[in-house]
Amino acid sequence: MNAMDPTLPVAIGRVDSEGRLIEAEARLFELNERAGGSIGAPLAVPQIATLARLAHRLGIGISRNVIAADGEDDLELWVRAEPEAGSVRLQVSGWRPRPGWRAPASEPERDGDFFRSAADFLWETDASLRFTFLSIEAGARYGFDSSTMLGQPLTRLFALTEDETGNLPILSAVAAQARFDGQKAELRGTGRIVRLDAAPRTDPGGRFAGFTGGAHLIDDGAPAAAPVPRHDPAGPALPFGGFPDSFSQRLDRALRGPLGKIIANADSISAQTEGPLKPDYAEYASDIANAGRHLLGLVDDLVDLQAIERTDFRTVAEPIDLADVARRAAGLLAVRAAQAEVRIDKPASGESLPVTGEFRRCLQILVNLIGNAVRYSPPGAQVWIRLEREGAMGCVIVADQGKGIAAEDQEKIFEKFGRVDPSEPGGSGLGLYIARRLARAMDGELTVDSAPGMGARFILMLPLRDPAA
């Protein structure tokens, strides 16, 4: 770290309305230079740049304590940002050096990842044991409102019970700021018994910040189902080599949150919202975000795959407007299409096609079909979405100007993990398999009409309904 004498005068600087540093006294100039910036370029110290933008946008002076990285260590600064005509005047004082945050040799939160992945639902608390997070789906499944529990004491939801020795494991863990396992509790108002396991959280200064944990239902008041022999052909399908039904749900819970954070943070870095970066670093962040989205899509596919292959899988019969669903799907993919320089020609706002199906699943199918059409269309091409009636069925057609699909490959693309050309960029090979299974579960069908060099037409058919019904 480049430590400086705190007794030196305040460092004055100025940024213009675009956030570019236009003048700076020595200490601020040198800090900005070590961060990769220069005069005439955007201010390169993210914390100071953020404060300057805020002062400019609000038109008021703002003072705030900030911690800025300086080499491997940190500087504690007091920054005053004062808007003036067409610029923001900066006064930076303090300059107190402090050790930078270091990750502990053993990270308890990472240690808890595996046991939390097997939990029925997840929870987090702050240092005072008040909830800061509860799995959204947990409340609906187990009879409490997750949103109203946020900010409430952990004991508002869990009635803790003593172990065989008369102790409460969670209290010992709080005292030691350590991990605990096997804390039994009753879900208040439900009579259900759960086992709580958790790992301690720490803040950047290494102080105890609460727990991240999981709840395992050990008594739900219902008799346990008899196990189905793996060799029994009449038993429910066990995909993924015989994993239990809850496997994909646990995989979803274990990965969705971390992947979401990775994507959000990588997008923020790529967009340079907190200050400028070298171009190659921004590209790395964009690659990370795209890889995270690919993995998140795979998680979605695996969850759906296990659901649709259950013998008791059913969709909901809802009255839906196929034209409205198509417009919504096209809207969700508008940004991706614009980036690929592909135009989506969607149904007009006045068009309507009443059918029976499950809205969520129908939207999922059309997002998959339109997304594929955009992916395989060349720049400057167009994707058409058209509506038709065929007997008792309502049809939505998604047509593209891609390279087309040979007749011998047209059934292969609907197979599980089916890819015509595995070397091409694309998804997991599950999307069309899942889409056709969903269409058939709604008493409909999904077909393709294509030829090499002629693009492809995917047709989703669902039962027509009387709009007056």
N, C-alpha and C positions, 0 to 999 in steps of 0.2 A: 504494500500500500504506500501511496505517496502522502505520508502524514504531513499536516500543516499546523502551524502555530495558531491556536484559536484566538490569540490576542491580536492578530492582524486585522485590519479594517474590513468592513463589509465589502464584498465584491459586487459591483454593479454590472448589469448587462441589459440588453434590449433585444426583443424578437419582434419581427414584423407580423402582420395580420395572417400570414401563411405559416407562422411558426418557425421561420428561418432566423438564426442568430445573426444580428447585424452589427452588434458591438458587444464586447465583454472585457472586463478587467482581468488581470493576470490569473488569479486563482480560478475564476469561472472558465476562462478561456482554456486553461490547462486541463481542467476536469473534463470539459466538453471534448477536447482533443483526444484525451485518453479513451474516451467513450467512442471515438471514431468520427467525430464531427469536426466542422470547421466553420469559419465565418462565411456567411452566405448560404450555408446549408441548413437543413432542419436541425433544431437543437437536439443533441444526441443523448442527453440525460433524461430518460423517460419520465421520472417523477417530476422534474422541474418543467419539462415540456407539457405534461398533463395539466399542471397548475396554471401555466401561462395560457393554454387554450381555454381553460375554464374561466379565467379572469376576463379574457377577451370576449368570450361568448356572453357572459353575464353582464359585462360592463361595470364590474365593481372590483375593488381591491380585495385580494385574498391572501391570508398568511397561514402557513402550515408548516409543521415539522415533517421532514421527509428523511428517509434512509436511502442513500444512493450507493450503488456498487462502485468501488474504486480499486481496480485490480482484483486481488483475491479477498480483499476486506471491504469494509463499508465506511461511509461517512454519514454522520448525523448532521443534518443541515436545517436551518430555519430560513424558509423562503417567503419573500413578500412579492407578489405579482400585482402590479398596478397598471391598469389600462390607460394609455394616453392616446393622442391623435394618431391612429393608424398603426399603433404598436403597443407592446406591453413592456414596462420597465421592471426589471428584476433586481431584487436586493437579496443576496445570499450570504448568510452569516452562520455562526456556529462552528462548522468545520471540525466537529469532534470525531476523531477516529474511533472505531469500534471493531472488534473481530467480526468477520463475516460468518453467516450461519453455516454450519457443517452438519451434514447428515450423520446421525449416530451410527456407530458400527453395526448395531443390530436394530432394525426398525420394527417396533412392535406392530405397527399397522400392517406392514407387509407380512409379518409372521401370522397375522390373523386372517389373511386372505383365503387360505384353504379351508379353515373350519367354517368361515362365514359362507363359503360357496355352497355348503351343504345345508344351510339354515332354511327354515320355512319363510322367514322374513327378516329384514335387516333394520337396525336402529342405530342412532348415534345420540350422544349427549354432550353437553358442555361440562366444564369442571364442577359445576354445582349440581350435576346429574339431572338437568332439564333437557328434554328432547329437542334436538336440532334437526333430526331427520327420522322418518318412519317410512317404510316401503308403502307406496300408495295403494298397492293391491291388497296389503295385509288387512286393512280395516274392513273392506268389503267382504273378504273371505272369512274373517274371524270375529266380526261383529262389533267393531268400534270405528270411530271416525278419526282417521289418521291426521287430518288437517287440524282438528281441534286439540290434538295432543301436543302439537309443537309449542315449545315454551313451557310446557307443564312438567312437574317433577316426574321422574321415572316411576315412582310409586303410585302415581295417578292411574297408570295402566297396569302395572305389575304389582300384585300383592306377594311380597317376597316371603319365602318360607325357610326355616333353619335347616341346616344339614344334620347328619347323624350326630355330629359333635355339639350341636346347639349353636353353631355359628352361621353367619351370613357371608358367603364367599365374596360378595360384592363389596361389603364394608372392609374386609381385610385388603381387598385389591385397591380400594380408594386410599387406605392408609399407606400402602406400599407403592401406590401408583404403578400397579403391575397388572398383568393379564389375570383373568379368572375364568374358570370353567365350572359347569355343573350347578349354577345357581338356579334352584327351582322356584317357580312363581306361578300364581294363578292369574289368568287374564281376567281382570275385574269384570263382573257382570256376565261372564260366559261360562264359568265353571271349568274352563279348559286349563290344563296344566302345561307349562312350557319349561324348557331348560334354557337358561341364558349363558352364553359365552361371550367374552369381549376382550379386546386388546386396548391398552391405553393410547390416547392421542396426545401429541405434544405440539406446542406452538414453535415458531422459528427460534425462540430463545431457549428451547428445551424444557419449558415448564409444562406441567400436566394440564391438558385442555379438555379432558373428558374421555369417553369410551366410544369405540366403534365395535358393534357386536351383532350377534345373530340370535334369533329365537327359534328353538326347535320344539315343535309340538309333540308332546309325549303322551297326551291323553285327550283325544278329541271327542270322547263320548260315543264313538262309533266302533263297532267290531272291526278288527283288521281283516282285510280281504285275503283269502287264501292265495298263496303264490301260484302262478301259472307255470307249469313246466315248460322249459324252453323248447322241448321237442313236440309239444302239443300243437298240432296244426289248427285246432279250433280255438286256441287261446288268442288273446290280442297280440298284434304285431309288436315286437321289441326291436325297433330300429337301432342303428349304431352298435351292432354286435351284441344286443341283448341288454342294453342299459335300461333301468327302470323308467316308468313314465315321468317321474319328476326330474330326470336328468337334464332335459333341455331347459326346464324352468330354472333350475339351479345354475346352469351355464349362463342363461340370460341374466340372472341377478348378479352373478359374479363378474360378468364382463361388460354389461351395458353401461353402468356408472363410470368405471374407469375409462372405457373407450370414449364415452361422451365428453369427459374432461379432456382427454388427449386431443380430440377433434376440435373442441372449443378453443383450447389454448393454442393449438397449432394454427388455427385460422386467425386468431388474434395476432400471433407473431407474424404470420404471412402478410396480414393486412397492415402491419407496422403501426398499429393503433397507439402504441406507447413510445414511439420514436423510430427513427430510421435504422435500417439494418443493411449490411452488405447484401447485394442482390442474391448471391448464392445461398446465404443463410435463409432468406425469405423463401427461396425455392425449396430448400430442404424442409422448411415448415409446411409448405403446401403439399409436398410429397407425403409427409407424416399424416396430415389431415386426410388426404385421399386414401392412404392405406388404412387409416382408422375407419373411414366410411365403408371400405371394402369388407373389413372384418365385422363391422356392425351389421352389414347386409347379410353376411354369412351366418351370424348369430340368429338374425330374423328368420332366415331360411331353415335353419336347423330346428328352431322352435316350431315353425309352421309344419315342417316335415313330420315331426313326431306327432303333432296334433292330428293332421289329416290321415295318418296311417293307423290311428286307433279305430277299432271296430265300432265304437260308440260315437264317433265324430259326427256332428250334425251342424248344419248352418241354420240361421234364422230366416224364416219366410217373411220378408217385409215388402210393403209396396214401395217401389223406388222408381225414379225417373232415370232411365238409362242415359238420356241426353245430358241431364244435369251431372251425373256421375262422370261422364266423359269430359265435360267441360272442367270439372274440378280436377280430374287427373291431368288434363293438359295444362292447367294453371300451375299445378305442383311441379311440372317439368319445364316450365317456361324458361327459367334461368339456365338450366342445363342445355336446353335447345339453343338458346341465344349464344352460349359459349361455344357450341359446336357449329354455329352458323347454319342452323336448320330451322325452318319455319314450320310451326304446327297449325294446321287448318282445322279448327275444332267446330263442333255444331253451333249454329247460330243460337242466340239467347232465346229466341221464340220457339225453337224446336223442342219436342217432347216425345218420349217413348216409354209409356208406363209398362213395367214388367214386375215380376215377383223374384226377389232374391235378397241377399244380405248386403246392405249398403257397404259395410266395411270391407267385406270380401270382394265385392264387385269393384270397388275402388282399387283394391290391391291388385287385382288382375289387370285392370286398365293401366295402372301406373307401370306395371311390368311390361305390358305390350308396347305402350308408347315410349317407355325408356329404351327398350330394345330397338325400336324403330329409329329413335334419335341416334343411338350408339352406332348403328350400322349404316346410317345415311352419310353420304359425302357432304362436305361443306357446300352450301348454296342449295341443298335439296329441300324437299318439302315432305311432311308427314300429313296424310289426310285421315280424318276421322269422320266416318259416314254412318248414318242410321238407316236401317231397312226393316221391313217386316217380311217374314217368311212363314206362311201358315199360322200356326199358333205360337210362333217364336218371334221375339224382338231381337234384332241383331245390331251390334255395333262393330264396324269394320275399321281396323287400323292398317293403313297401307303406307309403305315406304318406297323410296327409290334406291334401295341398297342393291347389293349384288345378287340377291335372290337365293333360293334354296332348291337344290336338286330334288327330284321326286323321290329318289331312294333315301334321302336324308330327312324327309318331312316327318316321319314317325319317330326317328331317332331323337329329334330335338325335344320331344315330349317325354322322353325316358328320364329316369332318375340319373342325375349327373351326366346327361347327354349333351355332348358338345360336338358339332360337326368338325370344327377345327380347333383343337385344344390350344394351339399356339396363339390364337387371336385373343386380344384383351376382352374381358367379359366377366360374367358373374360366376357362380358356383356350378352352373348346370342344373340347378334345382328350380329356377323360376318358372319355366313353362310346365314342368312336371307338376308343381304345386298349383299353378293357375288352372290347368286342365282338371285336376282332382277337385278343386274348389268349384269350377263351373259345373261339373257333373253332380257334385253334392247339392247344388242349387237346382237340380233337374234341368240343367242346360248342357252346353257343349262348347268346346273351343277347338277350332280347326284352322288349317293354314292352306292357302292357295298361292303357289309361287313357282317360278322357273328361273334358272340361272340368267343373270343379266336383266331380269324383269322386275326386280323388287319382290316384296312379299306382302300378302294380305292375310291378316289374322282376323278371324270372325268369332266374336263371343256371342252366343245365343242363350237367351233366358226366356222363360214362359211369359207370354203377354198376359196382361191383366186388364180388366175393365176399369178405366179411370174413375168411374162413378162408384165402384165397389169400395 
